Structure formats: structure tokens, C-alpha cells
């Protein structure tokens, strides 16, 4: 039996459209984690009207793949490091979001209209 291969590659517009089920309002710069041809996670940034915003997502198939999560985070972090300031909003449905954001180096800024808000700045 062939072992499933996890591949990290730059995200395409089609990847993002398929993930969200529609064309995003903003262009996204990200990497995706792909398993057997299916995108199961992504991480990167988009620019809204005011900020560079960090964005990520993962499917259930990615949750048990800790080494691959670390690999994907490292690849996404390279994108973040190209910007002096990145804002991110924690998902209320993801119970580990606060700890994960802090682990990545984001600092909690409080609650805004978008939810729990975090800031990442290059030092």
C-alpha cells in the first residue's frame, strides 16, 4: 500500500475559491497543504481595506498530522515575515486558536467587531 504524500505548495486562486466555495473579495497569498491531491490546510495573508490579515484553515484530515502542521506553519510564516504588521482574528469555533496564535508570535489585542484580534509585528 502506497503511503499518502503530504505536499506544501503555493496556493492558487482555484484553491482558495474551492476552500471558501466562492471567489474571495481580496487576493490571498498563501501556501496549501495537500494530501493525495486534496487541499487539507492553508495559511497566508490577504490585504483588506486597512490591514494585512493573517488567514488559515484546516480540515479534519490535517488535525492528527502534527509534523505536517509544523511544516505548513513554517512555510506560512515565511509569507508573514515579508510584512511589518499582520492582524489576525481567532475563530470562535476553534478552541485552541488563542494558544496557537500566541505560539506563532501574535499578541492578543482584545475583542473587536471581527472577534478576538491578534497582532504580529516583525522585530
CORRABEL-V121888 format. One record per backbone hydrogen bond with DSSP energy under -1.0 kcal/mol. CO is the residue of the C=O (numbers start at 1). NH is the residue of the N-H. If there is no record, write none. Layout:
BEGIN
[[CO,NH] [CO,NH]]
END
This chain:
BEGIN
[[5,36] [7,34] [9,32] [12,16] [13,17] [14,18] [15,19] [16,20] [17,21] [29,45] [30,11] [31,43] [32,9] [33,40] [33,41] [34,7] [35,38] [38,35] [40,59] [41,33] [42,57] [43,31] [44,55] [45,29] [46,53] [51,48] [52,87] [53,46] [55,44] [57,42] [59,62] [62,65] [64,66] [65,69] [66,70] [67,71] [68,72] [69,73] [70,74] [71,75] [72,76] [73,77] [74,78] [76,80] [77,81] [79,82] [80,83] [84,122] [86,120] [87,54] [88,118] [94,97] [96,100] [97,101] [98,102] [99,103] [100,104] [101,106] [102,105] [107,119] [110,117] [112,115] [115,112] [116,90] [117,109] [118,88] [119,107] [120,86]]
END
